[in-house]
Amino acid sequence: VERVVIVGAGLGGMKTAEALRAGDYAGEITMVGAEPHQPYDRPPLSKQVLRGEREPVFLAQPAVFGDLDVDLQLGTAAVGIAGRDVVLDSGDRVGWDRLVLATGAVVKTIPAVPQKGGVHYLRTLDDCRELAAALHEGTRLVVVGGGFIGCEVAASARALGADVTIVEPQPAPMIGAIGAELAALIVSAHEQHGTTVLAGTGVERIEGDDHVTGVVLSDGRTLLADVVVVGVGVRPDTDWLDGSGIVVDDGVVVDDHLRAGVPDVYAVGDVARWYDVRLGEQVRAEHWTNATEMAEVAAANILGGDEVHSPVPYFWSDQYDVKLQSLGWLTGADDVRLLTVGPKQKRVALYGRGGGLWGVAGLNAAMIVRKQHANIAEHVPLDDVVAALLAP
Ligand SMILES: Cc1cc2nc3c(=O)[nH]c(=O)nc-3n(C[C@H](O)[C@H](O)[C@H](O)COP(=O)(O)OP(=O)(O)OC[C@H]3O[C@@H](n4cnc5c(N)ncnc54)[C@H](O)[C@@H]3O)c2cc1C
């Protein structure tokens, strides 16, 4: 292999470059990134960076970057693939022997909230800086969508003294990801910190000419608003692959080795929908750890390995003083047990299917969650896990 081209200079792209070098790959690496910034970490953008508590976290210091010997082309988007060339928006072409697609995801928009002053999304560092500049003590913020990003933005904005309301059409924020039992505890955390949670109602339209002044809900109420943050999810960033021959279906479709249908092309991170041998289906994930693990698998396979990506998924979310951590598969559970564990009264939910353990999530319960890895991988009987956790 003489040249690996990585499209997307985010987490998955960077980790792929690092893993290639760690695997003693000595050929060329070219990484193309649409954003003007050095590759940075996204999780702090809804947390410490948004609150002004820390600077953006770059994924590699310049010195380390030098060691990686990556030809980094920033502020340049790939617009297509022509044979063994990636075509850039400048018209330049970069030839590849192996191609890694790591373009991540872009925010979804909703027709009820057209773009105007005061309307924000949060995916990039630039988004974060614009939102941070708009949030002050007393700012009336309406967060549309109570998913991970919406809930984290709400918590950070409260810490900045904003007056925050979350609007979520489902019966509770986060419910789709973690189930009703744990979601109820997250709602309590928001309410205890003074955030208003309006669940079971959607957004009909927003008011204001050039700048938002209010949000009209589907139940008829109107909320006064200075700032609206829309957090209704993301979609894989694949539009640029139209006509390339790469198969796209809610993400770049790859096999268990992360190979796209076209020879020598791989995909990693939020953009990739891989065949998970354990589940027997194509899946996509939008979490930090998954992008990192996919990068390692793709790099190993580019270097001649035979690695399969079939993880026990992990994610976390920080809201106020609550660190939510999750391991395994929480959706599709037919039995959810909410426990209070140990002398510190940790709240932990276990997610079962067909009598076995498939997932665990806890609030400030890192050790308990992490220790379930083997039990989840082997789907140990749920009753046994509950008994062990509740044993004195
Ligand atoms: C605000 C925020 C908070 C988060 N918090 C958490 C958390 O607490 N826990 C957790 O597990 N996960 C969290 N995540 C998710 C996690 O950050 C993502 O899963 C991870 O960044 C995915 O990495 P990626 O490389 O696939 O995509 P990205 O990080 O999105 O990187 C893709 C890069 O490709 C570039 N690109 C796109 N198209 C092109 C093109 N055509 N040409 C060139 N470049 C292109 C993009 O500009 C982008 O820089 C958070 C995400 C956000 C946005």
The ligand as a Gaussian input file, in Angstrom:
#p B3LYP/6-31G(d) Opt

LIG

0 1
 C      -21.741000      18.234000      20.539000
 C      -21.446000      16.764000      20.525000
 C      -21.278000      16.084000      21.723000
 C      -21.020000      14.710000      21.723000
 N      -20.882000      14.070000      22.919000
 C      -20.660000      12.737000      22.935000
 C      -20.539000      12.042000      24.182000
 O      -20.638000      12.633000      25.254000
 N      -20.321000      10.703000      24.138000
 C      -20.226000       9.999000      22.982000
 O      -20.050000       8.781000      23.009000
 N      -20.318000      10.638000      21.772000
 C      -20.544000      11.983000      21.737000
 N      -20.661000      12.634000      20.536000
 C      -20.559000      11.844000      19.281000
 C      -19.134000      11.744000      18.776000
 O      -18.484000      12.978000      18.848000
 C      -19.169000      11.237000      17.330000
 O      -19.677000       9.928000      17.359000
 C      -17.805000      11.256000      16.673000
 O      -17.339000      12.568000      16.529000
 C      -17.870000      10.567000      15.301000
 O      -16.640000      10.702000      14.659000
 P      -16.552000      10.685000      13.076000
 O      -15.101000      10.786000      12.740000
 O      -17.346000       9.589000      12.528000
 O      -17.296000      12.015000      12.586000
 P      -16.953000      13.534000      12.871000
 O      -16.346000      13.724000      14.199000
 O      -18.215000      14.275000      12.567000
 O      -15.870000      13.924000      11.758000
 C      -16.168000      13.937000      10.391000
 C      -15.404000      15.062000       9.730000
 O      -15.500000      14.905000       8.333000
 C      -15.656000      16.166000       7.724000
 N      -16.295000      16.007000       6.411000
 C      -17.589000      15.738000       6.144000
 N      -17.787000      15.643000       4.814000
 C      -16.590000      15.864000       4.227000
 C      -16.140000      15.892000       2.858000
 N      -16.989000      15.654000       1.848000
 N      -14.840000      16.159000       2.634000
 C      -13.977000      16.379000       3.654000
 N      -14.354000      16.354000       4.959000
 C      -15.634000      16.097000       5.237000
 C      -16.540000      16.902000       8.698000
 O      -16.412000      18.298000       8.494000
 C      -15.969000      16.441000      10.040000
 O      -14.956000      17.290000      10.484000
 C      -20.919000      14.005000      20.500000
 C      -21.093000      14.698000      19.283000
 C      -21.369000      16.059000      19.294000
 C      -21.561000      16.791000      17.990000

